[in-house]
């Protein structure tokens, strides 16, 4: 029996929507159904350039997408400052919600979004694609293995890319009225999510932002970092920046094992992804080398991680639509924890690098 | 013409002295000549177990090694608290000095050592072996290349190992009267050295220790970390611990390039060592992967890094002995900078994680 096809509407023609349109096409249980832009011409161009079927609806507003009764779900890649308005309206119109990160400017706004999703019975998921790669599940097996990894002690995450002059001048991610969280919201989101993921989503007790964040003239963060501290002594650090060469590291160190990867957000290649693990690493006699050596593991995937994300989201939506299941709250919880820590880091920066408690 | 053979005396029978004895044997311009221990039996056992020639001198005290006129240079792997006493005495006895790290408990003690070396015309070098691996020079070429690496923006270094219960109870590195700097002195030394090395030994303006260091009952650091901050905005972090699986990372990120290695202190294999670099990393169309991909570089070495260290030290000593050259001050300068930053991190921990200026 063919799977339920979830019909997607897309709000806006952001660059990332091109990638997600392809992912919707690739996912076996989803299809491109509508796109809306403030300019209907732009929407039409987007639809024709991104594999929308000839029957797809092209709208000159976001509202029109939400008013289309045949749209099951919307993907919202709008600037962060617009999330609360459009996400809430989408939920009210009973559209299931795949929302770009950062999910909101702050936790209070995000709670408004989640309340709207819950009261309208719609599924929420943020678009953190790497969560859905089979590599992620494989790495979780390692981190959960008390024999191979032991007890988590420290994590380091780094996500940087070198924005070009046009980006630094014009991109929404450097505009205080659009993505006020700047690099912290855009790529720090991934660092924080990766750290929480390694920690099995146990929230840190406190964060302390690193000194020396870089701001643009409008006060938007271009580069920053933080340490995160747990009650049991676990510690994490991250660094995110628009001003350095593209780098995407996660290192997790436990009492017995170590995990390394260098492409955690976007794997180097689409059809496979690797990570390195080591367990009870030690030295040869006279410390002339290591024994055992770390080992590399490669995980193949038929579908890219973004299509797997769309497939999982659509599966949940299908369960609600066809079988009357309740929305899965897990994804909103993970988003909320990420946003909580992100805002604590921002608060620490604003308070002159004082420790800030992470209060759920 | 055969190279000048530098005759080494070793003070004490520390475990690390076994490795360095082998290195002295391997270096073409050095030879094992004497070993002294508070127990002459222990010294004799050490000499016979570690390749000393039958003619080697075995002494029942450190003084006796220093009093032997045929000893050119001494390797001093004694506990840190004994460094100033024995290093100064060695210099006064005109013995060139290869000193284990951390070089001293603080900069003031180290300055006493250096003054003794300078006034007695002896060569100083600390035993940070990886500085002498040809991989290090190869990585320096990358970091110095404005086209491939650009301007340095951030560094992260991590050195941890999982000490066994016996180490945590009995090793000199957890004893306040022997190696009071604990994990910070023992392995944090390498982290700090690697960060300074990446920064071409430009000192940071300040450091801020990370919260949550772990101490043993005697108050010795078992785990800690810090951020380092430069005037131009460069930032570095490190984490060192006796309580986590063996991990040895350096990541350096510049505006144009990224360097990764995971075995910076002790290469995975003795005869070759690798590192990964990337330049102007970016994504494929639709961000389905990376282009270009990072590349792996492997550097072969005929001699292990410890023997290369001994060879370089002995070359400098030979120049002083045979050609009347002045001692090379570079190595003492690098040691002093490392010690300066190390003590600033310790001061930040002691001051409740306040920023501490690094004052040369």
Boltz contact constraints between the chains, C-beta under 6 A:
constraints:
  - contact:
      token1: [A, 19]
      token2: [B, 286]
      max_distance: 6.0
  - contact:
      token1: [A, 19]
      token2: [B, 287]
      max_distance: 6.0
  - contact:
      token1: [A, 153]
      token2: [B, 244]
      max_distance: 6.0
  - contact:
      token1: [A, 154]
      token2: [B, 239]
      max_distance: 6.0
  - contact:
      token1: [A, 156]
      token2: [B, 156]
      max_distance: 6.0
  - contact:
      token1: [A, 160]
      token2: [B, 253]
      max_distance: 6.0
  - contact:
      token1: [A, 162]
      token2: [B, 255]
      max_distance: 6.0
  - contact:
      token1: [A, 210]
      token2: [B, 227]
      max_distance: 6.0
  - contact:
      token1: [A, 211]
      token2: [B, 229]
      max_distance: 6.0
  - contact:
      token1: [A, 212]
      token2: [B, 229]
      max_distance: 6.0
  - contact:
      token1: [A, 212]
      token2: [B, 233]
      max_distance: 6.0
  - contact:
      token1: [A, 212]
      token2: [B, 235]
      max_distance: 6.0
  - contact:
      token1: [A, 227]
      token2: [B, 210]
      max_distance: 6.0
  - contact:
      token1: [A, 229]
      token2: [B, 211]
      max_distance: 6.0
  - contact:
      token1: [A, 229]
      token2: [B, 212]
      max_distance: 6.0
  - contact:
      token1: [A, 233]
      token2: [B, 212]
      max_distance: 6.0
  - contact:
      token1: [A, 235]
      token2: [B, 212]
      max_distance: 6.0
  - contact:
      token1: [A, 237]
      token2: [B, 237]
      max_distance: 6.0
  - contact:
      token1: [A, 239]
      token2: [B, 154]
      max_distance: 6.0
  - contact:
      token1: [A, 244]
      token2: [B, 153]
      max_distance: 6.0
  - contact:
      token1: [A, 244]
      token2: [B, 253]
      max_distance: 6.0
  - contact:
      token1: [A, 245]
      token2: [B, 253]
      max_distance: 6.0
  - contact:
      token1: [A, 245]
      token2: [B, 256]
      max_distance: 6.0
  - contact:
      token1: [A, 245]
      token2: [B, 257]
      max_distance: 6.0
  - contact:
      token1: [A, 245]
      token2: [B, 258]
      max_distance: 6.0
  - contact:
      token1: [A, 245]
      token2: [B, 281]
      max_distance: 6.0
  - contact:
      token1: [A, 246]
      token2: [B, 281]
      max_distance: 6.0
  - contact:
      token1: [A, 247]
      token2: [B, 253]
      max_distance: 6.0
  - contact:
      token1: [A, 247]
      token2: [B, 258]
      max_distance: 6.0
  - contact:
      token1: [A, 253]
      token2: [B, 160]
      max_distance: 6.0
  - contact:
      token1: [A, 253]
      token2: [B, 244]
      max_distance: 6.0
  - contact:
      token1: [A, 253]
      token2: [B, 245]
      max_distance: 6.0
  - contact:
      token1: [A, 253]
      token2: [B, 247]
      max_distance: 6.0
  - contact:
      token1: [A, 255]
      token2: [B, 162]
      max_distance: 6.0
  - contact:
      token1: [A, 256]
      token2: [B, 245]
      max_distance: 6.0
  - contact:
      token1: [A, 257]
      token2: [B, 245]
      max_distance: 6.0
  - contact:
      token1: [A, 258]
      token2: [B, 245]
      max_distance: 6.0
  - contact:
      token1: [A, 258]
      token2: [B, 247]
      max_distance: 6.0
  - contact:
      token1: [A, 266]
      token2: [B, 287]
      max_distance: 6.0
  - contact:
      token1: [A, 268]
      token2: [B, 289]
      max_distance: 6.0
  - contact:
      token1: [A, 268]
      token2: [B, 290]
      max_distance: 6.0
  - contact:
      token1: [A, 268]
      token2: [B, 293]
      max_distance: 6.0
  - contact:
      token1: [A, 269]
      token2: [B, 289]
      max_distance: 6.0
  - contact:
      token1: [A, 270]
      token2: [B, 288]
      max_distance: 6.0
  - contact:
      token1: [A, 270]
      token2: [B, 289]
      max_distance: 6.0
  - contact:
      token1: [A, 281]
      token2: [B, 245]
      max_distance: 6.0
  - contact:
      token1: [A, 281]
      token2: [B, 246]
      max_distance: 6.0
  - contact:
      token1: [A, 286]
      token2: [B, 19]
      max_distance: 6.0
  - contact:
      token1: [A, 287]
      token2: [B, 19]
      max_distance: 6.0
  - contact:
      token1: [A, 287]
      token2: [B, 266]
      max_distance: 6.0
  - contact:
      token1: [A, 288]
      token2: [B, 270]
      max_distance: 6.0
  - contact:
      token1: [A, 289]
      token2: [B, 268]
      max_distance: 6.0
  - contact:
      token1: [A, 289]
      token2: [B, 269]
      max_distance: 6.0
  - contact:
      token1: [A, 289]
      token2: [B, 270]
      max_distance: 6.0
  - contact:
      token1: [A, 290]
      token2: [B, 268]
      max_distance: 6.0
  - contact:
      token1: [A, 293]
      token2: [B, 268]
      max_distance: 6.0
